[in-house]
Amino acid sequence: MPEEIVETAEEAIVDTYMLASLWAWPLILLAAAIFVGWAVHAVLWRVLGRMLRRSSWWRQALGRARNPARLAMILLAVSVGVSASGLPPEFQNAVSRTISVIMIGLLGWTAILLTNLFTDRLMRGHRLETEDGEDNVRARKVVTQIRVLRRTANILIFIIAAAFVLLTFDGVRQYGVSLFASAGVAGLAVGFAARPVLANLIAGVQIALTQPIRLEDVVIVEGEWGWIEEIGATYVVVRIWDWRRMVVPLSYFIEKPFENWTREGTSIIGAVTWHVDYSVPVETLRSKLVELIEGSSLWDGQVAKMHMTDANEKTIVIRGIMSARNSIATWELRCEIREKLIAWLQAEYPQALPRFRAELTRIDGKLEEAPVA
């Protein structure tokens, strides 16, 4: 019995030794391959950095691509090491497929990083925030185009990389080939399911090129007044004046009508309406209105007029139009002029404020009230 135990122990020791000897060389080779890949990357990046130190673009590109490139170098070295390790073919195939998937992901990651770097440099110098509401239509136009196209490019890069990853698997490749060959009901179902995503993706490209909206445009959507705060890959965020946020699909701005108050510029004309009595001196009122508009710091010096737009049985309707550098300034200017003109009428021509007239007539010895206009 003890002899059997000793023999079993000896066999276990031999098996362990053989297993260790079988894996020792491949593990050493893999460790060496990882070190070599890391070292080659370090040397190569240092040389490239010195060669391209005068170009800020290439220097920044090297900085963005440093981590993906390091991992790619290590994976390439590991792939070579696995091929030379003498490990079982099944293991080598599994490692090779895994490395292929990771390499595709690294290529996609690098492409996204470089795309973001390129677009960031293009947007440099175009500021959306300006002092005193300065007209920044060109900056908003450029930034909107770049941001929307960047998101679209990133989505396309991700989709292409994911497609190549899936095609590395035999089952998926065969299914894809048969699906495209048949072009049957399954293809139609997939296309119909992806229609909202594709519609918003195409709408994003249309918005970037034709620009019915831009970042920080003042718009009226679904009866709400606000600013375009964000243009995403599938939606637009509208910042409403009372700090609420309205999220609208991108396709909405292609398919439905809406108001854009800053399409060609930020300046806008505002209107204020007063109902006054027929006894008001119109020319004096016009002069005072223009004087109040021109004396306001909010007026941009372009439009300051008054019109009599209506006259009914009780009052006449006076409308003043005035312009300011942006929609917010126009709103403040309208409120200021409305308040000041009413105060002036109260002080100088109180009888010109709206009144309801009536006259008394005697019928059969009794006084009766008969309203008149």
C-alpha positions as CSV (number, residue, x, y, z in Angstrom):
1,M,0.0,0.0,0.0
2,P,2.7,2.5,0.8
3,E,4.5,1.6,-2.4
4,E,1.4,2.4,-4.4
5,I,1.1,5.8,-2.7
6,V,4.8,6.5,-3.5
7,E,4.3,5.5,-7.1
8,T,1.2,7.8,-7.4
9,A,3.2,10.7,-5.8
10,E,6.1,10.1,-8.2
11,E,3.7,10.1,-11.2
12,A,2.1,13.4,-10.0
13,I,5.5,15.0,-9.6
14,V,6.5,13.8,-13.1
15,D,3.3,15.1,-14.6
16,T,3.7,18.5,-12.9
17,Y,7.3,18.7,-14.0
18,M,6.3,17.9,-17.6
19,L,3.5,20.4,-17.5
20,A,5.8,23.1,-16.1
21,S,8.5,22.3,-18.7
22,L,5.8,22.4,-21.4
23,W,4.6,25.9,-20.4
24,A,7.8,27.4,-19.1
25,W,9.3,28.3,-22.5
26,P,6.1,29.8,-24.0
27,L,5.5,31.9,-20.8
28,I,9.1,33.2,-20.9
29,L,8.7,33.9,-24.7
30,L,5.4,35.8,-24.1
31,A,7.0,37.8,-21.3
32,A,9.9,38.7,-23.6
33,A,7.5,39.6,-26.4
34,I,5.6,42.0,-24.1
35,F,8.8,43.6,-23.1
36,V,10.1,43.9,-26.6
37,G,6.8,45.4,-27.8
38,W,6.8,48.0,-25.0
39,A,10.4,48.8,-25.7
40,V,10.0,49.2,-29.4
41,H,7.0,51.5,-28.8
42,A,8.9,53.6,-26.4
43,V,11.9,54.0,-28.7
44,L,9.7,54.6,-31.8
45,W,7.6,57.3,-30.1
46,R,10.7,59.0,-28.7
47,V,12.2,59.2,-32.2
48,L,9.0,60.3,-33.8
49,G,8.6,63.0,-31.1
50,R,12.0,64.4,-31.9
51,M,11.4,64.3,-35.6
52,L,8.0,66.1,-35.4
53,R,8.7,68.4,-32.4
54,R,8.2,71.5,-34.6
55,S,4.7,70.5,-35.7
56,S,2.1,71.0,-33.0
57,W,-0.4,69.0,-35.0
58,W,1.7,65.8,-35.2
59,R,3.0,66.2,-31.7
60,Q,-0.6,66.3,-30.4
61,A,-1.6,63.4,-32.7
62,L,1.3,61.3,-31.2
63,G,0.1,62.2,-27.7
64,R,-3.5,61.1,-28.5
65,A,-2.4,57.9,-30.2
66,R,0.3,56.9,-27.6
67,N,-1.8,54.5,-25.5
68,P,-3.5,52.6,-28.4
69,A,-0.2,52.4,-30.3
70,R,1.6,51.0,-27.2
71,L,-1.1,48.3,-26.8
72,A,-1.0,47.5,-30.5
73,M,2.8,47.0,-30.4
74,I,2.6,44.7,-27.5
75,L,-0.2,42.7,-29.1
76,L,1.8,42.3,-32.3
77,A,4.8,41.1,-30.4
78,V,2.6,38.7,-28.4
79,S,1.2,37.4,-31.7
80,V,4.7,36.7,-33.0
81,G,5.7,35.1,-29.7
82,V,2.7,32.8,-29.7
83,S,3.4,31.7,-33.2
84,A,7.0,30.7,-32.2
85,S,6.1,29.2,-28.9
86,G,5.1,25.8,-30.1
87,L,1.8,25.8,-28.2
88,P,-1.2,23.8,-29.5
89,P,-2.7,25.1,-32.7
90,E,-6.1,25.5,-31.1
91,F,-4.6,27.8,-28.4
92,Q,-2.7,29.8,-31.1
93,N,-5.9,30.2,-33.1
94,A,-7.9,31.5,-30.1
95,V,-5.1,33.9,-29.2
96,S,-4.8,35.1,-32.8
97,R,-8.6,35.7,-33.1
98,T,-8.6,37.6,-29.8
99,I,-5.7,39.8,-30.9
100,S,-7.5,40.5,-34.2
101,V,-10.6,41.7,-32.4
102,I,-8.6,43.9,-30.0
103,M,-6.6,45.3,-32.9
104,I,-9.7,46.3,-34.8
105,G,-11.0,48.0,-31.6
106,L,-7.7,49.8,-31.2
107,L,-7.8,51.1,-34.8
108,G,-11.4,52.4,-34.2
109,W,-10.3,54.0,-30.9
110,T,-7.3,55.7,-32.6
111,A,-9.5,56.9,-35.5
112,I,-12.0,58.4,-33.0
113,L,-9.2,60.1,-31.0
114,L,-7.6,61.6,-34.1
115,T,-11.0,62.7,-35.4
116,N,-11.7,64.5,-32.2
117,L,-8.2,66.1,-32.2
118,F,-8.7,67.4,-35.8
119,T,-12.1,68.8,-35.0
120,D,-10.9,70.4,-31.8
121,R,-8.2,72.2,-33.7
122,L,-10.7,73.4,-36.3
123,M,-13.0,74.8,-33.6
124,R,-10.1,76.7,-32.0
125,G,-10.6,80.4,-32.3
126,H,-14.4,80.1,-32.8
127,R,-16.0,81.2,-29.5
128,L,-19.6,80.7,-28.8
129,E,-19.5,83.0,-25.8
130,T,-19.2,86.6,-26.7
131,E,-19.2,89.9,-24.7
132,D,-22.2,92.1,-24.7
133,G,-24.2,89.8,-27.0
134,E,-21.9,90.3,-29.9
135,D,-23.2,88.8,-33.2
136,N,-21.3,85.5,-33.5
137,V,-23.1,83.8,-36.4
138,R,-20.0,82.6,-38.2
139,A,-18.6,81.0,-35.0
140,R,-21.9,79.3,-34.3
141,K,-22.1,78.1,-37.9
142,V,-18.6,76.6,-37.9
143,V,-18.8,75.0,-34.5
144,T,-22.2,73.5,-35.3
145,Q,-21.0,71.9,-38.5
146,I,-17.9,70.5,-36.9
147,R,-19.6,69.1,-33.8
148,V,-22.4,67.4,-35.7
149,L,-20.1,66.0,-38.4
150,R,-17.7,64.8,-35.6
151,R,-20.5,62.9,-33.8
152,T,-21.6,61.4,-37.2
153,A,-18.0,60.3,-38.0
154,N,-17.6,58.7,-34.6
155,I,-20.8,56.8,-34.9
156,L,-19.7,55.6,-38.4
157,I,-16.3,54.6,-37.1
158,F,-17.9,52.6,-34.3
159,I,-20.3,50.8,-36.6
160,I,-17.6,49.9,-39.1
161,A,-15.3,48.6,-36.3
162,A,-18.1,46.6,-34.8
163,A,-19.0,45.2,-38.2
164,F,-15.3,44.1,-38.8
165,V,-15.2,42.5,-35.3
166,L,-18.4,40.5,-36.0
167,L,-17.0,39.4,-39.4
168,T,-14.0,37.8,-37.7
169,F,-16.4,35.1,-36.4
170,D,-17.3,32.4,-39.0
171,G,-20.9,32.1,-38.0
172,V,-21.6,35.8,-38.2
173,R,-19.7,36.0,-41.5
174,Q,-21.8,33.3,-43.0
175,Y,-25.0,34.8,-41.7
176,G,-24.1,38.2,-43.1
177,V,-23.2,36.8,-46.5
178,S,-26.5,34.8,-46.7
179,L,-28.5,37.8,-45.5
180,F,-27.1,40.1,-48.2
181,A,-27.4,37.4,-50.8
182,S,-31.0,36.7,-50.0
183,A,-32.1,40.3,-49.5
184,G,-35.3,38.9,-48.2
185,V,-37.7,39.6,-45.3
186,A,-35.0,39.6,-42.7
187,G,-33.1,42.4,-44.4
188,L,-36.3,44.4,-44.7
189,A,-37.0,43.9,-41.0
190,V,-33.6,45.0,-40.0
191,G,-33.8,48.0,-42.2
192,F,-37.2,49.0,-40.8
193,A,-36.0,48.6,-37.2
194,A,-33.0,50.8,-37.9
195,R,-35.0,53.4,-39.7
196,P,-35.3,55.9,-36.8
197,V,-31.5,55.7,-36.1
198,L,-30.7,56.1,-39.8
199,A,-33.2,59.0,-40.2
200,N,-31.6,60.9,-37.3
201,L,-28.2,60.1,-38.6
202,I,-29.0,61.5,-42.0
203,A,-30.8,64.4,-40.4
204,G,-27.6,65.2,-38.5
205,V,-25.6,65.4,-41.7
206,Q,-28.3,67.6,-43.3
207,I,-28.3,69.9,-40.4
208,A,-24.5,70.2,-40.5
209,L,-24.6,71.0,-44.2
210,T,-27.7,73.2,-44.6
211,Q,-27.8,74.5,-41.0
212,P,-31.4,75.3,-40.3
213,I,-30.3,75.5,-36.7
214,R,-26.9,76.2,-35.0
215,L,-25.7,76.1,-31.5
216,E,-27.1,79.0,-29.4
217,D,-29.7,79.9,-32.1
218,V,-32.8,81.4,-30.6
219,V,-35.8,79.3,-31.7
220,I,-39.5,78.7,-31.0
221,V,-40.3,75.0,-31.0
222,E,-43.7,73.7,-30.1
223,G,-44.6,77.2,-28.8
224,E,-41.6,77.4,-26.5
225,W,-39.0,80.1,-26.8
226,G,-35.4,79.2,-26.1
227,W,-31.8,78.5,-27.3
228,I,-30.3,75.5,-29.1
229,E,-28.0,74.2,-26.3
230,E,-26.8,70.9,-27.7
231,I,-27.0,69.0,-31.0
232,G,-26.5,65.3,-30.3
233,A,-26.3,62.4,-32.6
234,T,-30.0,61.7,-32.4
235,Y,-31.6,64.6,-30.6
236,V,-31.4,68.4,-30.0
237,V,-31.6,70.0,-26.5
238,V,-33.5,73.3,-26.4
239,R,-32.8,75.5,-23.4
240,I,-36.1,77.2,-22.6
241,W,-36.0,80.7,-21.2
242,D,-37.2,79.5,-17.7
243,W,-34.3,77.0,-17.5
244,R,-36.3,74.0,-18.6
245,R,-34.9,71.7,-21.3
246,M,-36.8,70.4,-24.3
247,V,-35.4,67.3,-26.0
248,V,-36.4,67.1,-29.7
249,P,-35.4,64.4,-32.3
250,L,-33.0,65.7,-34.9
251,S,-35.5,64.7,-37.7
252,Y,-38.0,67.2,-36.2
253,F,-35.9,70.2,-37.6
254,I,-36.0,68.7,-41.0
255,E,-39.6,67.6,-41.2
256,K,-41.5,70.2,-39.3
257,P,-41.7,74.0,-39.3
258,F,-40.2,76.1,-36.5
259,E,-39.0,79.7,-35.9
260,N,-35.3,80.6,-35.9
261,W,-34.7,84.2,-34.8
262,T,-31.0,84.2,-35.4
263,R,-30.7,82.5,-38.8
264,E,-28.8,85.3,-40.5
265,G,-28.0,87.5,-37.5
266,T,-28.8,88.1,-33.8
267,S,-30.4,91.6,-34.3
268,I,-34.2,91.5,-34.1
269,I,-37.1,93.9,-34.2
270,G,-39.6,94.0,-31.4
271,A,-43.1,95.5,-31.2
272,V,-45.1,97.1,-28.4
273,T,-48.8,97.9,-28.6
274,W,-50.8,100.6,-26.7
275,H,-54.5,101.2,-26.7
276,V,-55.1,105.0,-26.2
277,D,-58.0,107.4,-26.4
278,Y,-58.9,109.3,-29.6
279,S,-57.9,112.5,-27.9
280,V,-54.2,111.6,-27.8
281,P,-51.9,113.9,-29.9
282,V,-50.5,111.4,-32.3
283,E,-47.5,113.4,-33.6
284,T,-46.4,114.3,-30.1
285,L,-46.8,110.7,-29.1
286,R,-44.7,109.6,-32.0
287,S,-41.9,112.1,-31.2
288,K,-41.9,111.0,-27.5
289,L,-41.7,107.3,-28.5
290,V,-38.8,107.8,-30.8
291,E,-37.1,109.9,-28.2
292,L,-37.5,107.1,-25.6
293,I,-36.2,104.5,-27.9
294,E,-33.2,106.5,-29.0
295,G,-32.4,107.3,-25.4
296,S,-32.2,103.6,-24.4
297,S,-28.8,101.9,-24.1
298,L,-30.5,98.7,-25.4
299,W,-31.3,100.2,-28.8
300,D,-28.9,99.2,-31.6
301,G,-29.5,102.4,-33.7
302,Q,-31.4,100.8,-36.5
303,V,-35.2,100.8,-36.2
304,A,-37.4,103.2,-34.2
305,K,-40.9,103.9,-35.6
306,M,-44.5,104.3,-34.6
307,H,-47.7,103.3,-36.5
308,M,-51.4,103.6,-35.9
309,T,-52.4,100.0,-36.7
310,D,-56.1,100.0,-35.8
311,A,-59.0,102.1,-34.6
312,N,-62.1,100.6,-33.0
313,E,-65.2,102.1,-31.4
314,K,-63.4,102.7,-28.1
315,T,-59.7,103.3,-28.7
316,I,-57.0,103.7,-31.3
317,V,-54.1,101.1,-31.4
318,I,-50.6,102.4,-31.5
319,R,-47.7,100.1,-32.3
320,G,-44.1,101.0,-31.8
321,I,-41.3,98.9,-33.4
322,M,-37.7,99.0,-32.2
323,S,-34.6,96.9,-32.8
324,A,-31.9,95.6,-30.5
325,R,-28.7,93.5,-30.9
326,N,-30.3,90.2,-29.8
327,S,-33.6,88.7,-28.6
328,I,-32.9,89.2,-24.9
329,A,-32.0,92.9,-25.4
330,T,-35.1,93.3,-27.5
331,W,-37.3,91.9,-24.8
332,E,-35.8,94.2,-22.2
333,L,-36.1,97.2,-24.6
334,R,-39.8,96.5,-25.2
335,C,-40.6,96.3,-21.5
336,E,-38.6,99.5,-20.8
337,I,-40.4,101.5,-23.6
338,R,-43.8,100.2,-22.7
339,E,-43.4,101.3,-19.1
340,K,-41.9,104.7,-19.8
341,L,-44.5,105.7,-22.4
342,I,-47.4,104.7,-20.1
343,A,-45.7,106.8,-17.3
344,W,-45.4,109.7,-19.7
345,L,-49.0,109.5,-20.8
346,Q,-50.1,109.4,-17.2
347,A,-48.1,112.5,-16.4
348,E,-48.7,114.6,-19.5
349,Y,-51.9,113.3,-21.1
350,P,-54.0,111.4,-18.6
351,Q,-57.1,112.1,-20.6
352,A,-55.5,110.1,-23.5
353,L,-55.6,106.9,-21.5
354,P,-58.4,104.5,-22.5
355,R,-61.8,105.6,-21.3
356,F,-65.3,104.4,-21.5
357,R,-67.7,107.2,-22.5
358,A,-71.4,107.5,-21.8
359,E,-73.9,110.4,-22.1
360,L,-77.1,110.9,-20.1
361,T,-80.4,111.8,-21.9
362,R,-83.7,112.8,-20.4
363,I,-86.6,110.7,-21.5
364,D,-90.0,111.3,-19.9
365,G,-88.5,113.2,-17.1
366,K,-86.0,110.4,-16.2
367,L,-82.3,110.3,-16.8
368,E,-81.1,107.3,-18.7
369,E,-77.6,106.3,-19.6
370,A,-76.8,105.7,-23.2
371,P,-73.2,104.4,-23.9
372,V,-71.4,106.0,-26.8
373,A,-68.1,105.1,-28.4
